[in-house]
Amino acid sequence: MDIVEHIVRNPRNKDVLSIVKAARNGLVYGAKIRFPHALVMTFLFRSGSLKKKLTSILKATREHSLKLGTYAAIYKTLLVLLRRLDFMSEGMNTFVSGFVGGYLIFGKNDSINHQLALYLFSRTVTAILKKGWSASKLSVPDNAFAIFSALCWGTVMMMHTLDSKSLQASLTSSMDYIYFDSEKWSSLYTLLWHNK
């Protein structure tokens, strides 16, 4: 055990161990995020036996966890290598490492990758807008988030009405259910209880 502790505490092993720790953290975080989401979504929206539902939940959790852990390992490995080569700035090192890892692990257009890309895109655009606003030296209005949120909602509602095929399929489906199906009923039962 003393040998293992010596290896772990030796500063010369920091790069390799940071890759191991990143992979571990990606695995754990992926499971923490996906399991409750898959649990709720499966029991709310999927049919089938309990065994089928549980299998689906565990499969989604495993897939998300492995993807995030593998991405973290690739990202950190490339980052360590690029830092050692020392020919690009730190910003470019992180971009190239993230780009390559993202392409390899999250490049396939499936539901989990799509969801993650949209999540990251929205957070990135928001950060760029904040940075741009700060650089402009203009004061941030007290209702900045309300304006941002209103622009998002107004734009998506317009897109849904005028060109819903441009929106992501699950968003369109949800919006159809809430906003278009609300105009269809044939009885009190279909008005208040069940869409048919």
N, C-alpha and C positions, 0 to 999 in steps of 0.2 A: 504494500500500500504506500510505503514511503517513496518508492520509485515513481508511482503514478502521480503522487502529490508533487514530487520534484519536477516531473514533466509538465504538469499543469501550471506550476508557478514560474517556470523558466521563461523569461521574456523572449528568448529566441524562438519559442513555440507559439507566440501570440498570433501570428498570421494564420497558421494552420488551425489552431484551436478556435479562432474567431469564425472560421468557415464551419467548423463542427457546431459551434454554438448557434450560428445563424440558421443552419439547417434544422437544428433541434427546435429553436424558437419558431421557425416557420411551420414546422409540423404541429407544434402545440397550439399556436395561434390559429392555424387553419382549422383544427378540430374544434377549438373554442367558438369560432365564428360559425362554422358550417353546421355543427350538430344541432344547436337550438333552432337555427333557421330551417334546416331540413325537417326537423321534428314538427315544427309548427306548420310549415307549408304542406308537408305530406298529410298530416291529419286533417288539415282544413280542405285541401283541394284534390287529394288522390283517393281513388277507390281501390278496393282489393282487401285481401286478408291482412290480419295483423302481422303475420310473418312477412308478407310481401312489403308492407309498409316499413317495417323495421329493417329489412334488407336494403331497401331503397335509401333509408336514412343513413345507415352505416356506409353504404357505397358512396353516397355523396360526400359524407364526412371524410372518408378515406381519400377520395379523389382530390378534394380541396386541400386537405392537409399535405398530401404528397406533392401536389403541384407547388404549394407555397414553400414547403421545405426544400424542394429541388431548386426552385427559383432562387431562394436565399443562398443556397450552396453555390450555384453557378455565378450569381451576382458577386458574392464575396470572393470567390476564387479569381474571377476576372479582375476585380478591383485590386486584389493583392498583386496579381501579375502586372497590371498596368502601372500601379504605383512603383513597383520595382523597376520597370522599364524607364520610368520617369521622363517621358517625352510629351505628355499632355498635362493640362491643368487638372486640378482635382474635380472641377465641374465636368470636364469632358470625360475623365476616368469614370465618374459615376454614371454619366449619361450612356456611354458606350457599354458599360457593364449591365446597366438596366435594360438597354435596348436589346442586346444579344440574349440575355436571360428571358426577357419578355417575349421575344420572337420565338425562342425555342420552346418555352413552357406554355405560354398563353396565346400563341399565334393561331391555334385552331379555333374556328368560329363555332364554339359550342355554348351551351347556356351558361355554364359557370364562368368561362372566359369572357363571354359577352357582358355578363353582369359586372365582373371585376373591372373590365375596361371602361364601362360607363361610369362606374363609381370613381375610378381614378381620373377619368376625363373631367367629370364635374368638379372634383376637388382641385384639380390642376388649373382649370379655367378660373375658378373662384380665387385661387391664390394669385394667379397672374393679374386678375383685375384688381385685387387688393394692392399688389405691389405697384401696379401702374398708377393707381389712385394716390398712393402714398408718395410716389416720385413726383406727382404733379403739384405737390404742396397745397392742394385744396383740402379743406377740412371735410371730414367724413360726416355726412348728414346723420342726425339721430335716427332717421328712419331708413338708413341705407339698406338694411336687410329686407325691410318691408318692400322697398322699391324693387330690389333684386328678385325677391320671391314673386311679386306681382308680375314682373316681366316674364319670368319663367312660366307661371301659370297662364297668363294671357297668351303667350306664344304657343304653348302646347295645346291649348284649347282651340286656337285658330288652326294650327296644323292638323289637329284631329278632325276638325270640321271640313277643312278644304282639301287635305291630302293625307289621309290617315295611313296610306300605304308607305309613306316615307318614315313613319315612326316604327319603333321596335314592336314586333308582333304581340308580345305579352302586354305592353303598355296599351296598344290599340284595343286588345281584347278587354282589358280592365275598363278602359274608358268607354268602349261600346256598352258594356254591361251597366255602368253607372249612368251614363248620360244619354245614349241613344235608346237603350231598352226601357228607360224611364218614361218613354212616350208610347209604350205599347202595353195594353191590358184589355181584357175582354170581360172581366168580372171583378167583384171585390176580392176574390181569391187571388187572381193574377195581378191585381193592383197592389195588394199588401203582403201576400205570402210567397207566391212563386211566379217567376218569369216564364211565360210560355208564349 
